[in-house]
């Protein structure tokens, strides 16, 4: 019997809270969050961005509430939003109270900036009365100066202690509808802080590498931190913090969760060969064109773009759908079976058309609709390419022989001693 593939450790047990209709923690699906970059007072622009984020797969969206006009904007935004809205609060507890009046489904408080005990308790009491959860959003870049001094910097222990102190204030008003984040721009610091937080608290954790920067570096840093923790079973909701259109944050979050098997696939997973001496097309260009064409269609399938017909269909036989190039034609295949041969300049269009039909009709129906003679035609192309380029198009066998000869010559036995002094 085949051993099951475990993509991540068992999820860490946590309490469950609800941000509006979205469950967080307690075994609920890991949710994806992002934040608008519009002025919250600009209601229409902010709603347009919220809808774009929701369409890309965001489960929760955060909006800044930094002034009276922003709070007033939230009163118009919340009832029209397709997803729950969290108000981001930094320095003024009045903004948190105003956001609650506007009807937000969650608050994010930064304990490094909102420091007065009486104000923190007042916000917690109001949130409790309204059934609204709060995220304790600790950030290494805005750690309370006293903690920075006590721990000698923004250490994992300092970040976790900041969250613990805020929880103590909340406990005094019997409020525990909380999730926690301990973000840092340093990936190693972020990972260690969340590991410690997972050992310290049973509250759900919101993962993120803060101020990760623009792609591609920001994507790499975010994935390194968030992916590592998810693989360890840590994390209940995530956000990529990119210097980019926030829709890119959501796409990255969704793709990470889908790639790790932590959310059901809703978007295309495109795989492609890295190209080689057999490649009959510009694999990079065709793969990019296919990605762009399929991305907006939200098709939950795996699609392969392969550079040659010799090995392509076989190597990508597990893909739901794929296309391989050969002799200026594209061989369209489903689960490794050739179903159609199309002109090279129609490869991407044919791939998109078949993808939509595959999702609508199912694999069996599309296999049954395969063109008669497609497999024989594809096999003829394959044999002609083998005759033209040979079994070893990359000349690997020749290189192996040179390597063996080089190593053998380097290990020849030493010449016999002559008995003469050196």
C-alpha positions as a Markdown table, in Angstrom:
| # | Residue | x | y | z |
|---|---|---|---|---|
| 1 | Unk | 0.0 | 0.0 | 0.0 |
| 2 | Unk | 1.3 | 3.5 | -0.9 |
| 3 | Unk | 2.3 | 5.6 | 2.1 |
| 4 | Unk | 0.2 | 8.8 | 2.3 |
| 5 | Unk | 2.1 | 12.0 | 1.6 |
| 6 | Unk | 2.1 | 14.4 | 4.6 |
| 7 | Unk | 2.5 | 17.9 | 3.3 |
| 8 | Unk | 2.5 | 19.5 | 6.8 |
| 9 | Unk | 2.5 | 18.6 | 10.4 |
| 10 | Unk | -0.8 | 18.2 | 12.3 |
| 11 | Unk | -2.4 | 21.6 | 13.0 |
| 12 | Unk | -1.7 | 23.0 | 16.4 |
| 13 | Unk | -4.9 | 22.9 | 18.4 |
| 14 | Unk | -6.2 | 26.4 | 19.2 |
| 15 | Unk | -9.3 | 28.2 | 20.3 |
| 16 | Unk | -11.7 | 29.3 | 17.6 |
| 17 | Unk | -12.9 | 32.8 | 17.1 |
| 18 | Unk | -15.1 | 34.3 | 14.4 |
| 19 | Unk | -14.4 | 37.3 | 12.3 |
| 20 | Unk | -17.9 | 37.9 | 11.1 |
| 21 | Unk | -18.8 | 34.7 | 9.2 |
| 22 | Unk | -15.1 | 33.5 | 9.0 |
| 23 | Unk | -14.0 | 31.0 | 11.6 |
| 24 | Unk | -10.3 | 31.3 | 12.6 |
| 25 | Unk | -8.5 | 28.6 | 14.6 |
| 26 | Unk | -10.0 | 25.5 | 16.2 |
| 27 | Unk | -9.4 | 23.5 | 13.0 |
| 28 | Unk | -11.1 | 25.9 | 10.6 |
| 29 | Unk | -9.5 | 26.3 | 7.2 |
| 30 | Unk | -6.5 | 28.7 | 7.2 |
| 31 | Unk | -7.8 | 32.0 | 6.0 |
| 32 | Unk | -6.1 | 34.6 | 3.7 |
| 33 | Unk | -6.1 | 38.3 | 4.6 |
| 34 | Unk | -4.9 | 41.5 | 3.0 |
| 35 | Unk | -5.2 | 45.2 | 3.6 |
| 36 | Unk | -6.5 | 48.0 | 1.5 |
| 37 | Unk | -4.1 | 50.8 | 0.4 |
| 38 | Unk | -6.8 | 53.3 | -0.4 |
| 39 | Unk | -7.9 | 56.1 | 1.9 |
| 40 | Unk | -10.7 | 54.6 | 3.9 |
| 41 | Unk | -12.6 | 57.8 | 3.7 |
| 42 | Unk | -12.8 | 57.2 | 0.0 |
| 43 | Unk | -15.6 | 54.8 | 0.3 |
| 44 | Unk | -16.0 | 53.8 | -3.4 |
| 45 | Unk | -12.3 | 53.4 | -4.1 |
| 46 | Unk | -12.0 | 51.3 | -0.9 |
| 47 | Unk | -15.0 | 49.1 | -1.8 |
| 48 | Unk | -13.6 | 48.6 | -5.3 |
| 49 | Unk | -10.4 | 47.3 | -3.8 |
| 50 | Unk | -12.2 | 45.1 | -1.3 |
| 51 | Unk | -14.2 | 43.5 | -4.1 |
| 52 | Unk | -11.0 | 42.9 | -6.1 |
| 53 | Unk | -9.3 | 41.3 | -3.0 |
| 54 | Unk | -12.4 | 39.1 | -2.4 |
| 55 | Unk | -12.5 | 38.0 | -6.0 |
| 56 | Unk | -8.8 | 37.0 | -5.8 |
| 57 | Unk | -9.6 | 34.8 | -2.8 |
| 58 | Unk | -9.3 | 37.1 | 0.3 |
| 59 | Unk | -11.4 | 35.8 | 3.2 |
| 60 | Unk | -10.9 | 38.9 | 5.4 |
| 61 | Unk | -9.8 | 42.4 | 4.6 |
| 62 | Unk | -8.3 | 45.0 | 6.9 |
| 63 | Unk | -8.7 | 48.8 | 6.5 |
| 64 | Unk | -6.9 | 51.5 | 8.3 |
| 65 | Unk | -8.9 | 53.6 | 10.8 |
| 66 | Unk | -6.6 | 56.5 | 11.6 |
| 67 | Unk | -8.9 | 59.5 | 11.5 |
| 68 | Unk | -12.5 | 60.5 | 12.0 |
| 69 | Unk | -13.2 | 60.5 | 8.2 |
| 70 | Unk | -11.9 | 56.9 | 8.0 |
| 71 | Unk | -14.2 | 55.8 | 10.8 |
| 72 | Unk | -17.1 | 57.5 | 9.0 |
| 73 | Unk | -16.1 | 55.7 | 5.8 |
| 74 | Unk | -16.2 | 52.3 | 7.5 |
| 75 | Unk | -19.8 | 52.9 | 8.4 |
| 76 | Unk | -20.6 | 52.9 | 4.7 |
| 77 | Unk | -18.1 | 50.2 | 3.7 |
| 78 | Unk | -18.9 | 47.5 | 6.2 |
| 79 | Unk | -22.5 | 46.8 | 5.2 |
| 80 | Unk | -21.5 | 46.7 | 1.5 |
| 81 | Unk | -18.4 | 44.6 | 1.8 |
| 82 | Unk | -18.4 | 41.0 | 0.5 |
| 83 | Unk | -16.0 | 39.9 | 3.3 |
| 84 | Unk | -15.6 | 40.8 | 7.0 |
| 85 | Unk | -13.7 | 44.0 | 7.7 |
| 86 | Unk | -11.1 | 44.5 | 10.4 |
| 87 | Unk | -10.1 | 48.0 | 11.5 |
| 88 | Unk | -6.4 | 48.7 | 11.9 |
| 89 | Unk | -5.8 | 50.8 | 15.0 |
| 90 | Unk | -2.4 | 52.2 | 16.0 |
| 91 | Unk | -2.3 | 55.3 | 18.3 |
| 92 | Unk | -5.8 | 56.4 | 19.3 |
| 93 | Unk | -8.2 | 54.2 | 21.2 |
| 94 | Unk | -11.0 | 56.6 | 20.1 |
| 95 | Unk | -10.5 | 55.2 | 16.6 |
| 96 | Unk | -11.1 | 51.7 | 17.8 |
| 97 | Unk | -14.3 | 52.8 | 19.6 |
| 98 | Unk | -15.5 | 54.6 | 16.5 |
| 99 | Unk | -14.7 | 51.6 | 14.3 |
| 100 | Unk | -16.8 | 49.4 | 16.6 |
| 101 | Unk | -19.7 | 51.9 | 16.2 |
| 102 | Unk | -19.2 | 51.6 | 12.4 |
| 103 | Unk | -19.9 | 47.9 | 12.7 |
| 104 | Unk | -16.5 | 46.3 | 11.9 |
| 105 | Unk | -16.2 | 42.6 | 12.5 |
| 106 | Unk | -12.7 | 42.8 | 14.0 |
| 107 | Unk | -10.0 | 45.1 | 15.4 |
| 108 | Unk | -6.3 | 45.0 | 15.2 |
| 109 | Unk | -4.4 | 46.8 | 18.1 |
| 110 | Unk | -0.7 | 47.4 | 18.1 |
| 111 | Unk | 0.4 | 47.1 | 21.8 |
| 112 | Unk | 3.6 | 48.9 | 21.0 |
| 113 | Unk | 1.7 | 52.1 | 20.0 |
| 114 | Unk | -1.5 | 51.9 | 22.1 |
| 115 | Unk | -0.1 | 51.8 | 25.6 |
| 116 | Unk | -2.4 | 53.2 | 28.2 |
| 117 | Unk | -3.9 | 50.4 | 30.3 |
| 118 | Unk | -7.2 | 52.1 | 30.9 |
| 119 | Unk | -7.8 | 52.8 | 27.2 |
| 120 | Unk | -6.8 | 49.2 | 26.2 |
| 121 | Unk | -9.3 | 47.8 | 28.8 |
| 122 | Unk | -12.0 | 50.2 | 27.5 |
| 123 | Unk | -11.6 | 49.0 | 24.0 |
| 124 | Unk | -11.6 | 45.3 | 25.1 |
| 125 | Unk | -14.8 | 45.9 | 27.1 |
| 126 | Unk | -16.6 | 47.5 | 24.1 |
| 127 | Unk | -15.4 | 44.7 | 21.8 |
| 128 | Unk | -16.6 | 42.1 | 24.3 |
| 129 | Unk | -20.0 | 43.7 | 24.6 |
| 130 | Unk | -20.4 | 43.6 | 20.8 |
| 131 | Unk | -18.9 | 40.2 | 20.2 |
| 132 | Unk | -16.1 | 41.5 | 18.1 |
| 133 | Unk | -12.6 | 39.8 | 18.2 |
| 134 | Unk | -9.3 | 41.7 | 18.6 |
| 135 | Unk | -6.0 | 40.8 | 17.1 |
| 136 | Unk | -3.0 | 41.7 | 19.3 |
| 137 | Unk | -0.7 | 42.8 | 16.5 |
| 138 | Unk | 2.8 | 42.8 | 17.9 |
| 139 | Unk | 5.5 | 44.2 | 15.5 |
| 140 | Unk | 9.2 | 44.0 | 16.0 |
| 141 | Unk | 9.5 | 47.5 | 14.5 |
| 142 | Unk | 7.2 | 49.1 | 17.1 |
| 143 | Unk | 8.0 | 47.2 | 20.2 |
| 144 | Unk | 7.3 | 49.0 | 23.5 |
| 145 | Unk | 10.6 | 50.7 | 24.5 |
| 146 | Unk | 10.6 | 49.1 | 28.0 |
| 147 | Unk | 10.4 | 45.6 | 26.5 |
| 148 | Unk | 13.1 | 46.5 | 24.0 |
| 149 | Unk | 15.4 | 47.6 | 26.8 |
| 150 | Unk | 14.5 | 44.6 | 29.1 |
| 151 | Unk | 15.2 | 42.0 | 26.5 |
| 152 | Unk | 18.0 | 43.7 | 24.8 |
| 153 | Unk | 16.2 | 44.2 | 21.5 |
| 154 | Unk | 13.3 | 42.8 | 19.5 |
| 155 | Unk | 13.8 | 39.2 | 20.5 |
| 156 | Unk | 11.3 | 36.4 | 20.2 |
| 157 | Unk | 10.9 | 36.6 | 24.0 |
| 158 | Unk | 10.2 | 40.3 | 23.8 |
| 159 | Unk | 7.6 | 39.9 | 21.1 |
| 160 | Unk | 5.7 | 37.2 | 23.0 |
| 161 | Unk | 5.9 | 39.1 | 26.2 |
| 162 | Unk | 4.3 | 42.1 | 24.6 |
| 163 | Unk | 1.3 | 39.9 | 23.5 |
| 164 | Unk | 1.2 | 38.3 | 27.0 |
| 165 | Unk | 1.0 | 41.7 | 28.7 |
| 166 | Unk | -1.9 | 42.8 | 26.4 |
| 167 | Unk | -3.7 | 39.5 | 27.1 |
| 168 | Unk | -3.4 | 40.3 | 30.9 |
| 169 | Unk | -5.2 | 43.6 | 30.3 |
| 170 | Unk | -7.9 | 41.9 | 28.4 |
| 171 | Unk | -8.3 | 39.2 | 31.1 |
| 172 | Unk | -9.1 | 41.9 | 33.6 |
| 173 | Unk | -12.3 | 42.6 | 31.7 |
| 174 | Unk | -12.9 | 38.9 | 31.0 |
| 175 | Unk | -12.2 | 39.3 | 27.3 |
| 176 | Unk | -10.5 | 36.4 | 25.4 |
| 177 | Unk | -11.9 | 36.6 | 21.9 |
| 178 | Unk | -8.4 | 37.1 | 20.6 |
| 179 | Unk | -5.9 | 36.1 | 17.9 |
| 180 | Unk | -2.2 | 37.0 | 18.1 |
| 181 | Unk | 0.5 | 38.0 | 15.7 |
| 182 | Unk | 4.2 | 38.5 | 16.4 |
| 183 | Unk | 5.6 | 39.8 | 13.1 |
| 184 | Unk | 9.1 | 40.9 | 12.2 |
| 185 | Unk | 10.7 | 41.8 | 8.9 |
| 186 | Unk | 13.5 | 39.3 | 9.7 |
| 187 | Unk | 12.4 | 35.8 | 8.7 |
| 188 | Unk | 14.5 | 33.9 | 11.3 |
| 189 | Unk | 13.2 | 36.2 | 14.1 |
| 190 | Unk | 9.6 | 35.9 | 12.8 |
| 191 | Unk | 9.8 | 32.1 | 12.8 |
| 192 | Unk | 11.3 | 31.8 | 16.2 |
| 193 | Unk | 8.8 | 34.3 | 17.7 |
| 194 | Unk | 5.8 | 32.3 | 16.3 |
| 195 | Unk | 7.3 | 29.0 | 17.5 |
| 196 | Unk | 7.5 | 30.5 | 21.0 |
| 197 | Unk | 4.0 | 32.0 | 20.7 |
| 198 | Unk | 2.6 | 28.6 | 19.7 |
| 199 | Unk | 4.1 | 27.1 | 22.9 |
| 200 | Unk | 2.9 | 30.0 | 25.1 |
| 201 | Unk | -0.7 | 30.7 | 23.9 |
| 202 | Unk | -3.7 | 28.6 | 22.7 |
| 203 | Unk | -5.1 | 31.5 | 20.8 |
| 204 | Unk | -5.1 | 31.4 | 17.0 |
| 205 | Unk | -2.1 | 32.9 | 15.4 |
| 206 | Unk | -2.0 | 35.3 | 12.4 |
| 207 | Unk | 1.2 | 34.7 | 10.4 |
| 208 | Unk | 3.1 | 37.2 | 8.4 |
| 209 | Unk | 6.6 | 38.6 | 7.6 |
| 210 | Unk | 6.0 | 42.3 | 8.0 |
| 211 | Unk | 7.5 | 44.8 | 5.5 |
| 212 | Unk | 8.7 | 42.0 | 3.3 |
| 213 | Unk | 9.1 | 44.5 | 0.4 |
| 214 | Unk | 8.3 | 44.2 | -3.3 |
| 215 | Unk | 8.3 | 40.9 | -5.3 |
| 216 | Unk | 10.1 | 38.8 | -6.0 |
| 217 | Unk | 12.2 | 39.2 | -2.8 |
| 218 | Unk | 9.1 | 40.0 | -0.7 |
| 219 | Unk | 7.4 | 36.8 | -2.0 |
| 220 | Unk | 10.4 | 34.8 | -1.1 |
| 221 | Unk | 10.7 | 36.2 | 2.4 |
| 222 | Unk | 6.9 | 35.8 | 3.0 |
| 223 | Unk | 6.9 | 32.2 | 1.8 |
| 224 | Unk | 10.0 | 31.3 | 3.7 |
| 225 | Unk | 8.5 | 32.5 | 7.0 |
| 226 | Unk | 4.8 | 31.6 | 6.5 |
| 227 | Unk | 5.5 | 28.3 | 4.7 |
| 228 | Unk | 8.0 | 27.1 | 7.3 |
| 229 | Unk | 5.5 | 27.6 | 10.2 |
| 230 | Unk | 2.5 | 26.1 | 8.3 |
| 231 | Unk | 4.6 | 23.0 | 7.6 |
| 232 | Unk | 5.1 | 22.8 | 11.4 |
| 233 | Unk | 1.4 | 23.0 | 12.0 |
| 234 | Unk | 1.6 | 26.6 | 13.3 |
| 235 | Unk | -0.8 | 29.3 | 12.0 |
| 236 | Unk | -4.5 | 29.9 | 11.5 |
| 237 | Unk | -4.7 | 32.9 | 9.2 |
| 238 | Unk | -2.0 | 34.5 | 7.0 |
| 239 | Unk | -1.1 | 37.7 | 5.2 |
| 240 | Unk | 1.7 | 38.4 | 2.8 |
| 241 | Unk | 2.9 | 42.0 | 3.4 |
| 242 | Unk | 4.1 | 43.1 | -0.1 |
| 243 | Unk | 5.1 | 46.5 | -1.5 |
| 244 | Unk | 2.7 | 45.8 | -4.4 |
| 245 | Unk | -0.9 | 45.7 | -5.4 |
| 246 | Unk | -2.6 | 43.9 | -2.4 |
| 247 | Unk | -4.3 | 41.6 | -4.9 |
| 248 | Unk | -0.8 | 40.1 | -5.3 |
| 249 | Unk | -0.8 | 39.4 | -1.6 |
| 250 | Unk | -4.0 | 37.4 | -1.8 |
| 251 | Unk | -2.9 | 35.4 | -4.8 |
| 252 | Unk | 0.3 | 34.5 | -3.1 |
| 253 | Unk | -1.5 | 33.4 | 0.1 |
| 254 | Unk | -4.0 | 31.3 | -1.8 |
| 255 | Unk | -1.4 | 29.7 | -4.0 |
| 256 | Unk | 0.7 | 28.8 | -0.9 |
| 257 | Unk | -2.1 | 27.2 | 0.9 |
| 258 | Unk | -3.2 | 25.3 | -2.2 |
| 259 | Unk | 0.3 | 24.2 | -2.9 |
| 260 | Unk | 0.7 | 22.8 | 0.6 |
| 261 | Unk | -2.7 | 21.1 | 0.5 |
| 262 | Unk | -4.1 | 23.3 | 3.2 |
| 263 | Unk | -7.0 | 24.8 | 1.1 |
| 264 | Unk | -9.0 | 23.3 | -1.6 |
| 265 | Unk | -7.7 | 24.3 | -5.0 |
| 266 | Unk | -9.7 | 27.1 | -6.6 |
| 267 | Unk | -7.1 | 28.4 | -9.1 |
| 268 | Unk | -5.0 | 26.8 | -11.8 |
| 269 | Unk | -1.7 | 25.2 | -10.8 |
| 270 | Unk | 0.6 | 25.6 | -13.9 |
| 271 | Unk | 3.7 | 23.4 | -14.1 |
| 272 | Unk | 6.2 | 23.6 | -16.9 |
| 273 | Unk | 9.5 | 22.0 | -17.8 |
| 274 | Unk | 12.7 | 24.0 | -17.5 |
| 275 | Unk | 13.5 | 23.4 | -21.2 |
| 276 | Unk | 16.3 | 21.4 | -22.7 |
| 277 | Unk | 17.9 | 20.5 | -26.0 |
| 278 | Unk | 14.7 | 18.9 | -27.1 |
| 279 | Unk | 12.5 | 22.0 | -26.7 |
| 280 | Unk | 10.7 | 22.9 | -29.8 |
| 281 | Unk | 9.2 | 26.2 | -28.5 |
| 282 | Unk | 10.0 | 29.1 | -26.2 |
| 283 | Unk | 8.8 | 27.2 | -23.1 |
| 284 | Unk | 9.1 | 30.3 | -20.9 |
| 285 | Unk | 7.0 | 32.5 | -23.2 |
| 286 | Unk | 4.3 | 29.9 | -23.8 |
| 287 | Unk | 4.1 | 29.1 | -20.1 |
| 288 | Unk | 3.8 | 32.8 | -19.2 |
| 289 | Unk | 1.0 | 33.2 | -21.9 |
| 290 | Unk | -0.8 | 30.2 | -20.6 |
| 291 | Unk | -0.6 | 31.4 | -17.0 |
| 292 | Unk | -1.9 | 34.8 | -17.9 |
| 293 | Unk | -4.8 | 33.4 | -19.9 |
| 294 | Unk | -5.8 | 30.8 | -17.2 |
| 295 | Unk | -5.2 | 32.8 | -14.1 |
| 296 | Unk | -8.4 | 34.9 | -14.2 |
| 297 | Unk | -10.6 | 32.0 | -14.9 |
| 298 | Unk | -10.3 | 30.4 | -11.5 |
| 299 | Unk | -10.1 | 26.8 | -12.8 |
| 300 | Unk | -9.1 | 24.3 | -10.0 |
| 301 | Unk | -6.9 | 22.1 | -12.2 |
| 302 | Unk | -3.2 | 21.3 | -12.8 |
| 303 | Unk | -2.0 | 22.3 | -16.2 |
| 304 | Unk | 1.3 | 21.4 | -17.8 |
| 305 | Unk | 3.3 | 23.2 | -20.5 |
| 306 | Unk | 6.1 | 20.9 | -21.9 |
| 307 | Unk | 8.8 | 21.9 | -24.4 |
| 308 | Unk | 8.8 | 18.6 | -26.4 |
| 309 | Unk | 6.6 | 15.7 | -27.3 |
| 310 | Unk | 9.2 | 13.0 | -26.6 |
| 311 | Unk | 9.0 | 13.0 | -22.8 |
| 312 | Unk | 6.5 | 15.7 | -22.1 |
| 313 | Unk | 3.2 | 13.8 | -21.9 |
| 314 | Unk | 4.8 | 11.0 | -19.9 |
| 315 | Unk | 6.6 | 13.3 | -17.5 |
| 316 | Unk | 3.4 | 15.3 | -16.9 |
| 317 | Unk | 1.0 | 12.4 | -16.9 |
| 318 | Unk | -0.4 | 13.3 | -13.5 |
| 319 | Unk | -1.4 | 16.8 | -14.6 |
| 320 | Unk | -5.1 | 17.1 | -15.4 |
| 321 | Unk | -4.3 | 18.8 | -18.7 |
| 322 | Unk | -1.2 | 19.7 | -20.7 |
| 323 | Unk | 0.3 | 20.5 | -24.0 |
| 324 | Unk | 3.7 | 19.6 | -25.5 |
| 325 | Unk | 5.3 | 21.0 | -28.6 |
| 326 | Unk | 6.7 | 19.1 | -31.5 |
| 327 | Unk | 7.3 | 19.7 | -35.2 |
| 328 | Unk | 5.5 | 23.1 | -35.0 |
| 329 | Unk | 2.5 | 21.5 | -33.5 |
| 330 | Unk | 1.1 | 21.1 | -30.0 |
| 331 | Unk | 0.0 | 17.8 | -28.6 |
| 332 | Unk | -2.8 | 18.3 | -26.1 |
| 333 | Unk | -3.1 | 15.6 | -23.5 |
| 334 | Unk | -5.4 | 14.8 | -20.5 |
| 335 | Unk | -3.8 | 12.7 | -17.8 |
| 336 | Unk | -1.0 | 11.8 | -20.2 |
| 337 | Unk | -3.4 | 10.6 | -23.0 |
| 338 | Unk | -3.2 | 12.6 | -26.3 |
| 339 | Unk | -6.6 | 14.0 | -27.2 |
| 340 | Unk | -5.8 | 16.5 | -29.9 |
| 341 | Unk | -3.0 | 17.9 | -32.1 |
| 342 | Unk | -3.2 | 21.6 | -32.9 |
| 343 | Unk | -1.0 | 24.1 | -34.8 |
| 344 | Unk | 1.8 | 25.7 | -32.7 |
| 345 | Unk | 0.3 | 29.2 | -32.9 |
| 346 | Unk | -3.0 | 27.8 | -31.4 |
| 347 | Unk | -1.4 | 26.0 | -28.5 |
| 348 | Unk | -2.4 | 28.5 | -25.7 |
| 349 | Unk | -5.9 | 29.0 | -27.1 |
| 350 | Unk | -6.5 | 25.3 | -27.4 |
| 351 | Unk | -5.2 | 24.8 | -23.8 |
| 352 | Unk | -7.6 | 27.4 | -22.4 |
| 353 | Unk | -10.5 | 26.1 | -24.3 |
| 354 | Unk | -9.9 | 22.5 | -23.2 |
| 355 | Unk | -9.3 | 23.6 | -19.6 |
| 356 | Unk | -12.8 | 25.2 | -19.5 |
| 357 | Unk | -14.4 | 22.2 | -21.0 |
| 358 | Unk | -12.5 | 19.9 | -18.6 |
| 359 | Unk | -13.8 | 21.7 | -15.6 |
| 360 | Unk | -17.4 | 21.9 | -17.0 |
| 361 | Unk | -17.6 | 18.3 | -18.3 |
| 362 | Unk | -15.1 | 16.2 | -16.3 |
| 363 | Unk | -12.1 | 14.1 | -17.3 |
| 364 | Unk | -14.0 | 11.1 | -18.5 |
| 365 | Unk | -16.2 | 13.1 | -20.9 |
| 366 | Unk | -13.2 | 14.9 | -22.4 |
| 367 | Unk | -11.2 | 11.7 | -22.9 |
| 368 | Unk | -14.2 | 10.3 | -24.7 |
| 369 | Unk | -14.3 | 13.3 | -26.9 |
| 370 | Unk | -10.7 | 12.9 | -28.0 |
| 371 | Unk | -10.0 | 13.3 | -31.8 |
| 372 | Unk | -9.7 | 10.0 | -33.6 |
| 373 | Unk | -6.2 | 9.4 | -34.7 |
| 374 | Unk | -4.7 | 12.0 | -32.4 |
| 375 | Unk | -2.5 | 9.5 | -30.5 |
| 376 | Unk | -1.2 | 7.9 | -33.8 |
| 377 | Unk | -0.4 | 11.4 | -35.2 |
| 378 | Unk | 1.4 | 12.4 | -32.0 |
| 379 | Unk | 3.4 | 9.2 | -31.9 |
| 380 | Unk | 4.5 | 9.8 | -35.5 |
| 381 | Unk | 5.8 | 13.3 | -34.4 |
| 382 | Unk | 7.5 | 11.8 | -31.5 |
| 383 | Unk | 9.4 | 9.2 | -33.6 |
| 384 | Unk | 10.5 | 11.7 | -36.1 |
| 385 | Unk | 11.9 | 13.9 | -33.4 |
| 386 | Unk | 13.7 | 10.9 | -31.8 |
| 387 | Unk | 15.3 | 10.2 | -35.2 |
| 388 | Unk | 16.3 | 13.8 | -35.7 |
| 389 | Unk | 17.7 | 14.5 | -32.2 |
| 390 | Unk | 18.3 | 11.1 | -30.8 |
| 391 | Unk | 17.6 | 9.6 | -27.4 |
| 392 | Unk | 20.2 | 11.9 | -25.8 |
| 393 | Unk | 19.4 | 15.4 | -27.1 |
| 394 | Unk | 21.4 | 17.0 | -24.2 |
| 395 | Unk | 24.5 | 14.8 | -24.9 |
| 396 | Unk | 24.4 | 13.5 | -21.3 |
| 397 | Unk | 25.9 | 10.2 | -22.2 |
| 398 | Unk | 28.9 | 11.9 | -23.8 |
| 399 | Unk | 29.4 | 14.0 | -20.7 |
| 400 | Unk | 29.2 | 11.0 | -18.4 |
| 401 | Unk | 32.0 | 9.3 | -20.4 |
| 402 | Unk | 34.2 | 12.4 | -20.0 |
| 403 | Unk | 33.5 | 12.5 | -16.3 |
| 404 | Unk | 34.3 | 8.9 | -15.8 |
| 405 | Unk | 37.5 | 9.2 | -17.8 |
| 406 | Unk | 38.5 | 12.3 | -15.8 |
| 407 | Unk | 37.9 | 10.5 | -12.4 |
| 408 | Unk | 39.6 | 7.3 | -13.5 |
| 409 | Unk | 42.7 | 9.2 | -14.6 |
| 410 | Unk | 42.8 | 11.0 | -11.3 |
| 411 | Unk | 42.9 | 7.7 | -9.4 |
| 412 | Unk | 45.6 | 5.9 | -11.3 |
| 413 | Unk | 47.9 | 4.0 | -9.0 |
| 414 | Unk | 51.2 | 5.8 | -8.1 |
| 415 | Unk | 54.4 | 4.8 | -10.0 |
| 416 | Unk | 56.5 | 2.2 | -8.2 |
| 417 | Unk | 59.1 | 3.5 | -5.9 |
| 418 | Unk | 62.7 | 3.7 | -7.3 |
| 419 | Unk | 64.5 | 3.4 | -3.9 |
| 420 | Unk | 66.1 | 6.7 | -4.5 |
| 421 | Unk | 65.7 | 9.5 | -1.8 |
| 422 | Unk | 63.1 | 12.1 | -2.6 |
